[in-house]
Amino acid sequence: MGRTVLGMRAQESSSGAAAALRRPLPHHPLAVPELPDSWGAWQVRRVPASPLGYVRVRSSEGRWVFDCHAHCRDARGGRPWLHTAESLASAVAWMLQREPEISAFAARHDPEPDTWPQ
């Protein structure tokens, strides 16, 4: 009996993982993935020459969260974290609503050295 239950749990667990992998990738017209159809990191921009920042996905307590980062570098060379959102759409919306403040923040820090694919 223990083997059956354990086997069923493993099957349920892998079924849940398969279902998560079949979900469509998050998309937003102002969030450009690093590579086409990729998952995990997006540059938020209205125009390529003037990006606002980045959104990176990570797992937290068994769910995906979306961290917003400014388009600049801090004193340690990292991208400053700004906010955590529940979805890509809400992360992009949060950044766009605060565009003047984020742009001013980025201007006070070191420029972003990395280029993002067009």
C-alpha positions in Angstrom: 0.0 0.0 0.0 2.8 2.4 0.9 4.4 1.9 -2.5 1.1 2.7 -4.3 0.5 5.9 -2.4 4.1 7.0 -2.8 3.9 6.2 -6.5 0.6 8.1 -6.9 2.2 11.1 -5.2 5.2 11.0 -7.5 2.8 10.8 -10.5 0.7 13.7 -9.2 3.8 15.7 -8.5 5.2 15.1 -12.0 1.7 15.8 -13.5 1.7 19.2 -11.7 5.1 20.0 -13.1 4.1 19.0 -16.6 1.0 21.2 -16.3 3.1 24.1 -15.2 5.5 23.7 -18.1 2.6 23.6 -20.6 1.3 27.0 -19.4 1.9 29.8 -21.9 4.9 32.0 -21.3 4.1 35.3 -19.7 3.9 38.1 -22.3 3.6 41.9 -22.2 4.1 44.1 -25.3 6.6 46.4 -23.4 8.6 43.5 -21.9 11.2 42.1 -24.2 12.7 38.7 -23.4 16.5 38.3 -23.7 15.9 35.6 -26.3 12.7 35.2 -28.3 10.2 32.9 -26.6 12.4 32.6 -23.5 11.4 32.6 -19.8 13.0 34.3 -16.8 14.2 37.8 -17.8 12.6 40.7 -19.6 13.7 44.2 -20.4 10.9 46.8 -19.8 11.0 49.5 -22.4 8.8 51.8 -24.6 11.6 52.2 -27.1 14.9 50.2 -27.3 17.1 53.2 -26.8 15.6 54.0 -23.4 14.9 50.9 -21.3 13.3 51.5 -17.9 14.5 48.3 -16.2 14.3 44.5 -16.0 11.9 41.9 -14.6 13.3 38.6 -13.5 11.2 35.6 -12.3 12.1 33.5 -9.3 10.4 30.9 -7.2 9.2 31.9 -3.7 7.3 29.6 -1.4 6.2 27.3 -4.2 5.0 30.0 -6.6 6.6 32.3 -9.2 7.2 36.0 -8.4 8.5 38.7 -10.6 11.2 41.1 -9.4 11.6 44.5 -10.8 15.1 46.0 -11.2 16.3 49.4 -12.4 18.2 49.9 -15.6 21.5 50.8 -13.9 24.1 49.3 -11.6 24.6 49.9 -7.8 27.9 50.3 -6.0 28.4 46.5 -6.0 27.7 46.1 -9.7 24.3 44.6 -9.4 21.0 45.8 -10.7 19.0 47.5 -7.9 15.9 45.7 -6.8 12.8 47.9 -6.8 9.7 45.7 -6.3 8.2 42.2 -6.3 5.0 41.5 -8.2 2.7 38.5 -8.7 2.8 38.5 -12.5 4.8 39.9 -15.4 1.9 42.2 -16.3 1.7 43.6 -12.8 5.5 44.1 -12.7 5.5 46.0 -16.0 2.5 48.1 -14.9 4.2 48.9 -11.6 7.3 50.1 -13.4 5.4 52.1 -16.0 3.3 53.9 -13.2 6.6 54.9 -11.6 8.6 55.7 -14.7 9.7 59.2 -13.7 10.9 58.0 -10.3 12.7 55.0 -11.7 14.4 57.0 -14.4 15.6 59.6 -11.8 16.8 56.7 -9.6 18.8 55.2 -12.5 20.3 58.5 -13.4 21.8 58.7 -9.8 23.6 55.3 -10.3 26.2 53.8 -12.6 25.0 53.1 -16.1 23.9 49.7 -17.3 26.9 48.2 -19.2 25.1 45.2 -20.8 23.3 45.5 -24.1 20.0 43.7 -24.6 19.2 42.0 -27.9 16.8 44.0 -30.0 
